[in-house]
Amino acid sequence: MDMQSSERIEAPVEAVWRGLNDPTILAQAIPGCESLEKTSDTAMSARVVLKIGPIKAKFEGSVELQNLNPPHSYTIAGEGKGGLAGFAKGAADVSLESDGPDATILTYVVKAEVGGKIAQLGSRLIDSTAKKLAGEFFSSFGAAVSAANAATG
């Protein structure tokens, strides 16, 4: 499944870039995130609980930052295993573009794949859930970065 969109964030590019690399801000923005810990400069481990249709699953996984081009773009790739529920893996190419001195347009292209019981739910339900979760993440992320920027600005 592929999806793409953009979000306008009320913060300069450098502040948005810092947020994209801050596990505290990312954890606040990831729907269902129970923990997100940095394991190196470009890797994190995560635990997320999600409900997709009738299936509720706890995913344990890892996130890696790739193709870093600070402060303009990177790829965030992740993979999680949800036990009997199955697995999810995917990547998002994220790019930042200045929209005046105090705002940024964050554009993302996501590619994701699921397997196991979750995959049996049907692509329409999975696609709509993935779009909803991506929208929630980037909206929450934008709000968290804007608030952090306002507090330090």
DSSP file (Angstrom, degrees, kcal/mol; ACC not computed):
  #  RESIDUE AA STRUCTURE BP1 BP2  ACC     N-H-->O    O-->H-N    N-H-->O    O-->H-N    TCO  KAPPA ALPHA  PHI   PSI    X-CA   Y-CA   Z-CA
    1    1 A M              0   0    0      0, 0.0   111,-2.5     0, 0.0     2,-0.4   0.000 360.0 360.0 360.0 139.2    0.0    0.0    0.0
    2    2 A D  E     +A  111   0A   0    109,-0.2     2,-0.3     2,-0.0   109,-0.2  -0.951 360.0 165.6-125.9 144.9    1.3    3.5   -0.9
    3    3 A M  E     -A  110   0A   0    107,-2.1   107,-3.4    -2,-0.4     2,-0.3  -0.987   8.9-172.9-152.9 156.6    0.1    6.9    0.3
    4    4 A Q  E     +A  109   0A   0     -2,-0.3     2,-0.3   105,-0.2   105,-0.2  -0.996  15.2 140.9-150.9 152.9    1.3   10.4    0.3
    5    5 A S  E     -A  108   0A   0    103,-1.9   103,-2.8    -2,-0.3     2,-0.3  -0.945  31.8-123.1-168.4-176.7    0.3   13.8    1.7
    6    6 A S  E     -A  107   0A   0     -2,-0.3     2,-0.4   101,-0.2   101,-0.2  -0.971  10.2-156.8-144.0 161.0    1.7   16.9    3.2
    7    7 A E  E     -A  106   0A   0     99,-2.6    99,-3.0    -2,-0.3     2,-0.5  -1.000  15.4-136.3-139.5 132.7    1.3   18.9    6.4
    8    8 A R  E     -A  105   0A   0     -2,-0.4     2,-0.5    97,-0.2    97,-0.2  -0.823  24.7-164.8 -91.2 126.8    2.0   22.6    7.1
    9    9 A I  E     -A  104   0A   0     95,-3.1    95,-2.5    -2,-0.5     2,-2.3  -0.945  23.1-130.9-118.3 130.9    3.8   23.0   10.4
   10   10 A E  S    S+     0   0    0     -2,-0.5    93,-0.2    93,-0.2   140,-0.1  -0.454  79.4  80.5 -80.2  70.2    4.1   26.3   12.2
   11   11 A A  S    S-     0   0    0     -2,-2.3    -2,-0.2   138,-0.1    91,-0.1  -0.944  85.5 -93.2-165.3 150.9    7.8   26.1   12.8
   12   12 A P    >>  -     0   0    0      0, 0.0     4,-2.0     0, 0.0     3,-0.7  -0.277  44.1-103.0 -68.5 160.9   11.0   26.7   10.8
   13   13 A V  H 3> S+     0   0    0     90,-0.3     4,-2.8     1,-0.3     5,-0.2   0.865 120.2  55.6 -51.6 -43.9   12.6   23.7    8.9
   14   14 A E  H 3> S+     0   0    0      1,-0.2     4,-2.2     2,-0.2    -1,-0.3   0.883 108.2  48.0 -62.1 -38.3   15.4   23.3   11.6
   15   15 A A  H <> S+     0   0    0     -3,-0.7     4,-1.9     2,-0.2    -1,-0.2   0.890 112.3  48.9 -68.8 -39.1   12.8   22.9   14.4
   16   16 A V  H  X S+     0   0    0     -4,-2.0     4,-2.2     2,-0.2    -2,-0.2   0.912 110.1  51.9 -66.1 -41.8   10.9   20.4   12.4
   17   17 A W  H  X S+     0   0    0     -4,-2.8     4,-0.8     1,-0.2    -2,-0.2   0.925 108.1  51.1 -60.0 -44.8   14.1   18.5   11.6
   18   18 A R  H >< S+     0   0    0     -4,-2.2     3,-0.9     1,-0.2    -1,-0.2   0.911 110.0  51.0 -57.9 -41.9   14.9   18.4   15.3
   19   19 A G  H >< S+     0   0    0     -4,-1.9     3,-1.4     1,-0.2     7,-0.3   0.876 103.8  56.9 -63.6 -38.6   11.4   17.0   16.0
   20   20 A L  H 3< S+     0   0    0     -4,-2.2    -1,-0.2     1,-0.3    -2,-0.2   0.679 113.6  41.3 -66.6 -16.3   11.8   14.3   13.4
   21   21 A N  T << S+     0   0    0     -3,-0.9    -1,-0.3    -4,-0.8    -2,-0.2   0.264  93.2  97.5-112.7   9.0   14.9   13.1   15.3
   22   22 A D    <>  -     0   0    0     -3,-1.4     4,-2.7    -4,-0.1     5,-0.2  -0.883  57.5-158.9-105.4 110.9   13.6   13.5   18.8
   23   23 A P  H  > S+     0   0    0      0, 0.0     4,-2.5     0, 0.0     5,-0.2   0.814  91.8  56.6 -59.8 -30.2   12.2   10.2   20.3
   24   24 A T  H  > S+     0   0    0      2,-0.2     4,-1.7     1,-0.2     5,-0.1   0.939 111.6  40.9 -66.3 -46.4   10.1   12.1   22.8
   25   25 A I  H  > S+     0   0    0     -3,-0.2     4,-1.5     2,-0.2    -1,-0.2   0.918 116.0  50.3 -68.0 -43.0    8.2   14.1   20.1
   26   26 A L  H  X S+     0   0    0     -4,-2.7     4,-2.0    -7,-0.3     3,-0.2   0.914 108.9  52.0 -60.9 -42.6    8.0   11.0   17.9
   27   27 A A  H  < S+     0   0    0     -4,-2.5     6,-0.3     1,-0.2    -1,-0.2   0.880 108.2  51.7 -62.6 -37.9    6.6    8.9   20.7
   28   28 A Q  H  < S+     0   0    0     -4,-1.7    -1,-0.2     1,-0.2    -2,-0.2   0.841 114.8  43.7 -64.5 -32.3    3.9   11.6   21.4
   29   29 A A  H  < S+     0   0    0     -4,-1.5   111,-0.2    -3,-0.2    -2,-0.2   0.752  89.7  92.3 -88.8 -25.7    2.9   11.6   17.8
   30   30 A I  S >< S-     0   0    0     -4,-2.0     3,-1.9    -5,-0.1     2,-0.1  -0.588  82.7-120.6 -75.4 118.6    2.8    7.8   17.0
   31   31 A P  T 3  S+     0   0    0      0, 0.0    -1,-0.1     0, 0.0    -2,-0.1  -0.360  93.8   5.9 -59.2 130.5   -0.7    6.5   17.6
   32   32 A G  T 3  S+     0   0    0      1,-0.2    17,-2.7    16,-0.1     2,-0.4   0.579  87.3 161.2  76.4  10.1   -0.7    3.8   20.3
   33   33 A C  E <   +B   48   0A   0     -3,-1.9    15,-0.3    -6,-0.3    -1,-0.2  -0.503  17.0 173.7 -71.4 123.0    3.0    4.2   21.1
   34   34 A E  E     -     0   0A   0     13,-3.2     2,-0.3     1,-0.4    14,-0.2   0.763  69.8  -2.7 -94.6 -34.3    3.9    2.7   24.5
   35   35 A S  E     -B   47   0A   0     12,-1.6    12,-2.3     2,-0.0    -1,-0.4  -0.983  51.1-177.4-157.7 149.2    7.6    3.3   24.2
   36   36 A L  E     -B   46   0A   0     -2,-0.3     2,-0.4    10,-0.2    10,-0.2  -0.900  15.9-179.0-148.0 115.0   10.2    4.6   21.8
   37   37 A E  E     -B   45   0A   0      8,-2.6     8,-2.7    -2,-0.3     2,-0.4  -0.958  27.7-124.6-124.7 135.4   13.9    4.4   22.8
   38   38 A K  E     +B   44   0A   0     -2,-0.4     6,-0.3     6,-0.2     3,-0.1  -0.612  26.3 176.1 -74.5 127.8   16.9    5.6   20.9
   39   39 A T  E     -     0   0A   0      4,-2.6     2,-0.3    -2,-0.4     5,-0.2   0.578  70.0 -12.2-107.9 -16.1   19.4    2.8   20.4
   40   40 A S  E >  S-B   43   0A   0      3,-1.7     3,-0.6     0, 0.0    -1,-0.3  -0.921  88.1 -77.3-162.2-176.5   21.9    4.7   18.2
   41   41 A D  T 3  S+     0   0    0     -2,-0.3     3,-0.0     1,-0.2    -3,-0.0   0.772 132.0  24.9 -63.3 -24.1   22.0    8.0   16.3
   42   42 A T  T 3  S+     0   0    0     22,-0.0    23,-3.1     1,-0.0     2,-0.3   0.266 115.0  68.8-125.5  11.9   19.9    6.4   13.5
   43   43 A A  E <   +BC  40  64A   0     -3,-0.6    -4,-2.6    21,-0.2    -3,-1.7  -0.980  47.3 176.4-137.5 148.3   18.0    3.6   15.2
   44   44 A M  E     -BC  38  63A   0     19,-2.6    19,-3.0    -2,-0.3     2,-0.4  -0.976  21.8-136.4-141.7 153.0   15.2    3.3   17.8
   45   45 A S  E     -BC  37  62A   0     -8,-2.7    -8,-2.6    -2,-0.3     2,-0.3  -0.892  28.3-169.4-109.5 148.1   13.2    0.4   19.3
   46   46 A A  E     -BC  36  61A   0     15,-2.6    15,-2.5    -2,-0.4     2,-0.4  -0.951  23.6-160.9-139.2 152.8    9.4    0.8   19.7
   47   47 A R  E     +BC  35  60A   0    -12,-2.3   -13,-3.2    -2,-0.3   -12,-1.6  -0.978  23.8 173.9-133.0 122.5    6.4   -0.8   21.2
   48   48 A V  E     -BC  33  59A   0     11,-2.4    11,-3.7    -2,-0.4     2,-0.5  -0.984  22.0-152.2-133.2 137.1    3.0    0.1   19.8
   49   49 A V  E     + C   0  58A   0    -17,-2.7     2,-0.3    -2,-0.4     9,-0.2  -0.953  25.2 174.3-109.6 124.2   -0.5   -1.1   20.4
   50   50 A L  E     - C   0  57A   0      7,-2.6     7,-3.0    -2,-0.5     2,-0.5  -0.949  25.9-148.1-130.4 149.2   -2.9   -0.8   17.5
   51   51 A K  E     - C   0  56A   0     -2,-0.3     2,-0.6     5,-0.2     5,-0.3  -0.977  16.6-179.7-115.1 120.0   -6.5   -1.9   16.8
   52   52 A I  E >   - C   0  55A   0      3,-3.3     3,-2.1    -2,-0.5    74,-0.1  -0.947  64.7 -51.6-121.2 108.6   -7.1   -2.7   13.1
   53   53 A G  T 3  S-     0   0    0     -2,-0.6    65,-0.0     1,-0.3    68,-0.0  -0.455 123.9 -17.8  59.2-129.9  -10.7   -3.8   12.6
   54   54 A P  T 3  S+     0   0    0      0, 0.0     2,-0.5     0, 0.0    -1,-0.3   0.507 121.3  91.9 -84.3  -3.2  -11.5   -6.5   15.2
   55   55 A I  E <   -C   52   0A   0     -3,-2.1    -3,-3.3    63,-0.1     2,-0.5  -0.815  52.2-171.6-101.7 125.3   -7.8   -7.3   15.8
   56   56 A K  E     +C   51   0A   0     -2,-0.5     2,-0.4    -5,-0.3    -5,-0.2  -0.961  17.9 175.9-109.9 127.2   -5.9   -5.5   18.6
   57   57 A A  E     -C   50   0A   0     -7,-3.0    -7,-2.6    -2,-0.5     2,-0.6  -0.968  30.4-139.4-136.3 148.1   -2.1   -6.2   18.5
   58   58 A K  E     -C   49   0A   0     -2,-0.4     2,-0.5    -9,-0.2    -9,-0.2  -0.934  25.6-157.4-104.2 120.1    1.0   -5.2   20.3
   59   59 A F  E     -C   48   0A   0    -11,-3.7   -11,-2.4    -2,-0.6     2,-0.5  -0.850   9.4-166.4-102.7 131.0    3.9   -4.6   18.0
   60   60 A E  E     +CD  47  81A   0     21,-2.2    21,-2.7    -2,-0.5     2,-0.3  -0.955  35.4 129.4-108.0 131.8    7.5   -4.8   19.0
   61   61 A G  E     -CD  46  80A   0    -15,-2.5   -15,-2.6    -2,-0.5     2,-0.3  -0.913  47.7-101.7-163.6-170.3    9.8   -3.4   16.5
   62   62 A S  E     -CD  45  79A   0     17,-2.0    17,-2.1    -2,-0.3     2,-0.4  -0.934  16.4-155.3-132.0 153.7   12.6   -1.2   15.3
   63   63 A V  E     -CD  44  78A   0    -19,-3.0   -19,-2.6    -2,-0.3     2,-0.4  -0.990  10.9-168.8-129.1 135.7   12.8    2.1   13.4
   64   64 A E  E     -CD  43  77A   0     13,-3.4    13,-2.9    -2,-0.4     2,-0.5  -0.988  16.5-140.2-129.8 137.7   15.8    3.2   11.4
   65   65 A L  E     + D   0  76A   0    -23,-3.1     2,-0.3    -2,-0.4    11,-0.2  -0.838  33.5 172.5 -94.5 126.7   16.6    6.6    9.9
   66   66 A Q  E     + D   0  75A   0      9,-3.4     9,-3.0    -2,-0.5    -2,-0.0  -0.821  48.9  27.6-131.0 166.9   18.1    6.3    6.4
   67   67 A N  E    S-     0   0A   0     -2,-0.3    -1,-0.2     7,-0.2     2,-0.2   0.858  77.6-164.7  51.4  42.8   19.1    8.5    3.5
   68   68 A L  E     +     0   0A   0     -3,-0.2     6,-0.2     6,-0.1    -1,-0.2  -0.387  25.1 167.6 -66.6 130.1   19.7   11.4    5.9
   69   69 A N  E >>  - D   0  73A   0      4,-2.6     3,-2.9    -2,-0.2     4,-1.5  -0.586  42.3-119.7-137.6  69.9   20.0   14.8    4.2
   70   70 A P  T 34 S-     0   0    0      0, 0.0   -56,-0.1     0, 0.0     4,-0.0  -0.238  82.9  -0.5 -61.2 142.8   19.8   17.2    7.2
   71   71 A P  T 34 S+     0   0    0      0, 0.0   -54,-0.1     0, 0.0     3,-0.1  -0.709 130.9  53.3 -97.7  37.6   17.7   19.3    7.5
   72   72 A H  T <4 S-     0   0    0     -3,-2.9    24,-3.3     1,-0.3     2,-0.3   0.813 106.1 -11.8-105.7 -35.2   15.8   18.6    4.3
   73   73 A S  E  <  +DE  69  95A   0     -4,-1.5    -4,-2.6    22,-0.2    -1,-0.3  -0.998  47.0 164.2-163.5 160.0   14.9   14.9    4.1
   74   74 A Y  E     - E   0  94A   0     20,-2.0    20,-3.0    -2,-0.3     2,-0.5  -0.962  32.8-114.7-165.3 171.6   15.2   11.4    5.3
   75   75 A T  E     -DE  66  93A   0     -9,-3.0    -9,-3.4    -2,-0.3     2,-0.6  -0.974  20.0-159.5-114.5 129.4   13.6    7.9    5.2
   76   76 A I  E     -DE  65  92A   0     16,-2.5    16,-2.2    -2,-0.5     2,-0.4  -0.946  16.3-175.4-109.1 116.4   12.2    6.5    8.3
   77   77 A A  E     +DE  64  91A   0    -13,-2.9   -13,-3.4    -2,-0.6     2,-0.3  -0.901   4.7 173.9-116.2 139.0   11.9    2.7    8.0
   78   78 A G  E     -DE  63  90A   0     12,-3.0    12,-2.6    -2,-0.4     2,-0.3  -0.967  17.5-167.8-144.6 159.6   10.3    0.4   10.5
   79   79 A E  E     -DE  62  89A   0    -17,-2.1   -17,-2.0    -2,-0.3     2,-0.4  -0.983  10.9-176.8-147.1 134.4    9.3   -3.2   11.1
   80   80 A G  E     -DE  61  88A   0      8,-3.2     8,-2.3    -2,-0.3     2,-0.5  -0.989  15.8-148.0-136.2 144.6    7.1   -4.6   13.9
   81   81 A K  E     -DE  60  87A   0    -21,-2.7   -21,-2.2    -2,-0.4     6,-0.2  -0.937   7.5-172.9-111.7 132.0    6.0   -8.0   14.9
   82   82 A G    >   -     0   0    0      4,-3.6     3,-1.8    -2,-0.5   -24,-0.2  -0.081  34.4-127.6-114.0  32.5    2.6   -8.5   16.5
   83   83 A G  G >  S-     0   0    0      1,-0.3     3,-1.2     2,-0.2    -1,-0.4  -0.360  85.9  -1.7  61.3-131.8    2.8  -12.2   17.4
   84   84 A L  G 3  S+     0   0    0      1,-0.3    33,-0.8    -3,-0.1    -1,-0.3   0.757 128.5  67.9 -63.8 -25.0   -0.2  -14.1   16.1
   85   85 A A  G <  S-     0   0    0     -3,-1.8    33,-2.5     1,-0.2     2,-0.3   0.797 106.4-125.9 -67.2 -27.1   -1.7  -10.9   14.6
   86   86 A G    <   -     0   0    0     -3,-1.2    -4,-3.6    30,-0.2     2,-0.3  -0.891  27.9 -62.3 122.8-152.3    1.1  -10.8   12.1
   87   87 A F  E     -EF  81 115A   0     28,-1.5    28,-2.1    -2,-0.3     2,-0.4  -0.921  27.6-158.9-138.0 161.7    3.6   -8.1   11.1
   88   88 A A  E     +EF  80 114A   0     -8,-2.3    -8,-3.2    -2,-0.3     2,-0.3  -0.995  15.9 168.8-139.1 138.0    3.8   -4.7    9.6
   89   89 A K  E     +EF  79 113A   0     24,-2.6    24,-2.9    -2,-0.4     2,-0.3  -0.995  11.4 131.9-146.7 152.3    6.7   -3.0    7.9
   90   90 A G  E     -EF  78 112A   0    -12,-2.6   -12,-3.0    -2,-0.3     2,-0.3  -0.988  33.5-128.5-177.5 179.6    7.1    0.1    5.9
   91   91 A A  E     -EF  77 111A   0     20,-2.5    20,-2.7    -2,-0.3     2,-0.4  -0.992   8.1-152.3-148.6 149.7    9.0    3.2    5.2
   92   92 A A  E     -EF  76 110A   0    -16,-2.2   -16,-2.5    -2,-0.3     2,-0.7  -0.990   9.8-148.0-126.9 124.5    8.2    6.9    4.8
   93   93 A D  E     -EF  75 109A   0     16,-2.7    16,-1.7    -2,-0.4     2,-0.5  -0.829  25.5-167.9 -86.6 119.2   10.2    9.3    2.7
   94   94 A V  E     -EF  74 108A   0    -20,-3.0   -20,-2.0    -2,-0.7     2,-0.4  -0.925   9.2-179.0-115.2 130.8    9.9   12.6    4.5
   95   95 A S  E     -EF  73 107A   0     12,-2.6    12,-2.7    -2,-0.5     2,-0.4  -0.977  12.1-151.1-131.0 148.0   11.0   16.0    3.0
   96   96 A L  E     - F   0 106A   0    -24,-3.3     2,-0.4    -2,-0.4    10,-0.2  -0.933  11.8-178.6-119.3 137.0   10.9   19.5    4.4
   97   97 A E  E     - F   0 105A   0      8,-1.8     8,-3.2    -2,-0.4     2,-0.1  -0.998  31.3-113.2-136.9 132.8   10.5   22.7    2.5
   98   98 A S  E     - F   0 104A   0     -2,-0.4     6,-0.3     6,-0.2     2,-0.2  -0.361  21.9-169.9 -64.4 137.8   10.5   26.2    4.0
   99   99 A D        -     0   0    0      4,-2.9     3,-0.3     1,-0.5    -1,-0.1  -0.632  69.3 -46.2-125.4  70.6    7.2   28.0    3.7
  100  100 A G  S >  S-     0   0    0     -2,-0.2     3,-0.7     1,-0.2    -1,-0.5  -0.347  91.6 -57.0  86.5-178.1    8.3   31.5    4.8
  101  101 A P  T 3  S+     0   0    0      0, 0.0    -1,-0.2     0, 0.0   -88,-0.1   0.746 134.1  34.3 -72.4 -23.3   10.6   32.1    7.9
  102  102 A D  T 3  S+     0   0    0     -3,-0.3     2,-0.3   -90,-0.1    -2,-0.1   0.143 108.7  61.9-123.0  21.2    8.3   30.4   10.4
  103  103 A A    <   -     0   0    0     -3,-0.7    -4,-2.9   -93,-0.2     2,-0.4  -0.986  54.2-159.3-146.9 156.9    6.6   27.5    8.7
  104  104 A T  E     -AF   9  98A   0    -95,-2.5   -95,-3.1    -2,-0.3     2,-0.7  -0.992  15.0-140.4-136.9 140.4    7.5   24.3    7.0
  105  105 A I  E     -AF   8  97A   0     -8,-3.2    -8,-1.8    -2,-0.4     2,-0.6  -0.918  20.7-162.2 -99.1 116.0    5.8   22.0    4.5
  106  106 A L  E     -AF   7  96A   0    -99,-3.0   -99,-2.6    -2,-0.7     2,-0.4  -0.888   7.7-170.4 -99.1 122.1    6.4   18.4    5.5
  107  107 A T  E     -AF   6  95A   0    -12,-2.7   -12,-2.6    -2,-0.6     2,-0.4  -0.926   3.9-173.1-113.7 137.6    5.7   16.0    2.6
  108  108 A Y  E     -AF   5  94A   0   -103,-2.8  -103,-1.9    -2,-0.4     2,-0.4  -0.982  18.5-166.3-135.3 146.8    5.7   12.3    3.0
  109  109 A V  E     -AF   4  93A   0    -16,-1.7   -16,-2.7    -2,-0.4     2,-0.4  -0.990  20.1-163.9-127.0 118.5    5.4    9.2    0.8
  110  110 A V  E     -AF   3  92A   0   -107,-3.4  -107,-2.1    -2,-0.4     2,-0.4  -0.866  13.4-174.6-110.8 136.3    4.6    6.0    2.7
  111  111 A K  E     +AF   2  91A   0    -20,-2.7   -20,-2.5    -2,-0.4     2,-0.3  -0.999  19.7 169.6-123.3 127.7    5.0    2.4    1.5
  112  112 A A  E     - F   0  90A   0   -111,-2.5     2,-0.3    -2,-0.4   -22,-0.2  -0.946  17.6-169.2-139.8 158.0    3.8   -0.3    3.9
  113  113 A E  E     - F   0  89A   0    -24,-2.9   -24,-2.6    -2,-0.3     2,-0.3  -0.996   4.6-166.8-147.4 143.3    3.1   -4.0    3.9
  114  114 A V  E     - F   0  88A   0     -2,-0.3     2,-0.3   -26,-0.2   -26,-0.2  -0.911   6.0-178.3-128.6 157.3    1.3   -6.3    6.4
  115  115 A G  E >   + F   0  87A   0    -28,-2.1   -28,-1.5    -2,-0.3     3,-0.6  -0.932  42.6  35.8-147.1 170.3    1.1  -10.0    6.8
  116  116 A G  G >> S-     0   0    0     -2,-0.3     4,-0.8   -30,-0.3     3,-0.6  -0.513 116.7 -17.5  84.4-154.0   -0.5  -12.6    9.0
  117  117 A K  G >4 S+     0   0    0    -33,-0.8     3,-1.0     1,-0.2     4,-0.3   0.862 134.7  59.8 -56.0 -38.7   -4.0  -12.3   10.5
  118  118 A I  G X4 S+     0   0    0    -33,-2.5     3,-1.8    -3,-0.6     4,-0.3   0.898  99.0  57.0 -59.1 -40.7   -4.0   -8.6    9.8
  119  119 A A  G X4 S+     0   0    0     -3,-0.6     3,-1.0     1,-0.3    -1,-0.3   0.757  97.0  64.3 -63.6 -23.6   -3.5   -9.1    6.1
  120  120 A Q  G << S+     0   0    0     -3,-1.0    -1,-0.3    -4,-0.8    -2,-0.2   0.578  82.1  79.8 -76.7  -8.4   -6.7  -11.3    6.1
  121  121 A L  G <  S-     0   0    0     -3,-1.8     4,-0.3    -4,-0.3    -1,-0.2   0.704 107.7-102.4 -72.4 -18.7   -8.8   -8.2    7.0
  122  122 A G    <>  -     0   0    0     -3,-1.0     4,-2.1    -4,-0.3     5,-0.2   0.087  20.6 -98.0 104.7 141.8   -8.8   -7.0    3.5
  123  123 A S  H  > S+     0   0    0      1,-0.2     4,-3.0     2,-0.2     5,-0.2   0.813 116.6  59.3 -65.7 -31.5   -6.9   -4.3    1.7
  124  124 A R  H  > S+     0   0    0      2,-0.2     4,-2.3     1,-0.2    -1,-0.2   0.941 110.0  42.1 -64.4 -46.1   -9.7   -1.6    2.0
  125  125 A L  H  > S+     0   0    0     -4,-0.3     4,-2.3     2,-0.2     5,-0.2   0.913 117.3  48.0 -65.8 -42.7   -9.8   -1.8    5.8
  126  126 A I  H  X S+     0   0    0     -4,-2.1     4,-2.8     2,-0.2    -2,-0.2   0.930 112.8  48.1 -64.7 -45.4   -6.0   -1.9    6.1
  127  127 A D  H  X S+     0   0    0     -4,-3.0     4,-2.5     2,-0.2     5,-0.2   0.923 113.3  46.6 -62.0 -45.1   -5.6    1.0    3.6
  128  128 A S  H  X S+     0   0    0     -4,-2.3     4,-2.2    -5,-0.2    -1,-0.2   0.895 114.4  48.0 -67.0 -38.2   -8.1    3.2    5.4
  129  129 A T  H  X S+     0   0    0     -4,-2.3     4,-2.8    -5,-0.2    -2,-0.2   0.924 112.0  49.4 -66.2 -43.4   -6.6    2.4    8.8
  130  130 A A  H  X S+     0   0    0     -4,-2.8     4,-2.7     2,-0.2     5,-0.2   0.908 111.6  48.6 -62.5 -42.4   -3.1    3.1    7.6
  131  131 A K  H  X S+     0   0    0     -4,-2.5     4,-2.5     2,-0.2    -1,-0.2   0.910 112.6  48.9 -63.7 -41.3   -4.2    6.5    6.1
  132  132 A K  H  X S+     0   0    0     -4,-2.2     4,-2.6     2,-0.2    -2,-0.2   0.932 113.1  46.5 -63.2 -46.3   -6.0    7.4    9.3
  133  133 A L  H  X S+     0   0    0     -4,-2.8     4,-2.7     2,-0.2    -2,-0.2   0.898 112.8  49.2 -64.7 -41.5   -2.9    6.5   11.4
  134  134 A A  H  X S+     0   0    0     -4,-2.7     4,-2.6     2,-0.2     5,-0.3   0.928 112.1  49.0 -63.5 -44.1   -0.5    8.4    9.1
  135  135 A G  H  X S+     0   0    0     -4,-2.5     4,-2.1    -5,-0.2     5,-0.2   0.917 112.2  48.3 -60.3 -44.3   -2.8   11.4    9.2
  136  136 A E  H  X S+     0   0    0     -4,-2.6     4,-2.7     2,-0.2     5,-0.3   0.917 112.1  50.4 -61.8 -43.8   -3.0   11.2   13.0
  137  137 A F  H  X S+     0   0    0     -4,-2.7     4,-3.1     1,-0.2     5,-0.2   0.965 113.9  41.6 -60.0 -54.1    0.8   10.9   13.3
  138  138 A F  H  X S+     0   0    0     -4,-2.6     4,-2.2     1,-0.2    -1,-0.2   0.835 115.9  50.1 -69.0 -31.4    1.6   13.9   11.1
  139  139 A S  H  X S+     0   0    0     -4,-2.1     4,-2.1    -5,-0.3    -1,-0.2   0.940 115.3  42.8 -67.5 -47.6   -1.1   16.0   12.6
  140  140 A S  H  X S+     0   0    0     -4,-2.7     4,-2.5  -111,-0.2    -2,-0.2   0.893 114.1  52.3 -63.9 -40.5    0.1   15.2   16.2
  141  141 A F  H  X S+     0   0    0     -4,-3.1     4,-2.7    -5,-0.3     5,-0.3   0.935 109.0  49.6 -61.4 -46.8    3.7   15.6   15.1
  142  142 A G  H  X S+     0   0    0     -4,-2.2     4,-2.5     1,-0.2    -1,-0.2   0.907 111.9  48.3 -58.9 -43.2    3.0   19.1   13.7
  143  143 A A  H  X S+     0   0    0     -4,-2.1     4,-2.3     2,-0.2    -1,-0.2   0.910 112.5  48.6 -64.3 -42.8    1.2   20.2   16.8
  144  144 A A  H  X S+     0   0    0     -4,-2.5     4,-2.5     2,-0.2    -2,-0.2   0.911 114.0  45.4 -66.1 -42.4    4.0   18.9   19.1
  145  145 A V  H  X S+     0   0    0     -4,-2.7     4,-2.7     2,-0.2    -2,-0.2   0.908 112.6  50.8 -68.0 -41.3    6.7   20.6   17.0
  146  146 A S  H  X S+     0   0    0     -4,-2.5     4,-2.3    -5,-0.3    -2,-0.2   0.916 112.9  46.6 -61.4 -42.9    4.8   23.9   16.8
  147  147 A A  H  X S+     0   0    0     -4,-2.3     4,-2.2     2,-0.2    -2,-0.2   0.917 113.2  47.9 -65.9 -43.8    4.3   23.8   20.6
  148  148 A A  H  X S+     0   0    0     -4,-2.5     4,-1.7     1,-0.2    -2,-0.2   0.898 113.0  49.3 -63.5 -40.1    8.0   23.0   21.2
  149  149 A N  H  X S+     0   0    0     -4,-2.7     4,-2.2     1,-0.2    -2,-0.2   0.898 110.4  49.8 -66.1 -41.0    9.0   25.8   18.8
  150  150 A A  H  < S+     0   0    0     -4,-2.3    -1,-0.2     1,-0.2    -2,-0.2   0.887 110.1  51.8 -64.3 -38.8    6.7   28.3   20.5
  151  151 A A  H  < S+     0   0    0     -4,-2.2    -1,-0.2     1,-0.2    -2,-0.2   0.842 119.5  34.1 -67.9 -33.7    8.1   27.4   23.9
  152  152 A T  H  <        0   0    0     -4,-1.7    -2,-0.2     1,-0.2    -1,-0.2   0.675 360.0 360.0 -94.6 -18.4   11.7   27.9   22.8
  153  153 A G     <        0   0    0     -4,-2.2    -1,-0.2    -5,-0.2    -2,-0.2   0.483 360.0 360.0 -80.0 360.0   11.1   30.8   20.4
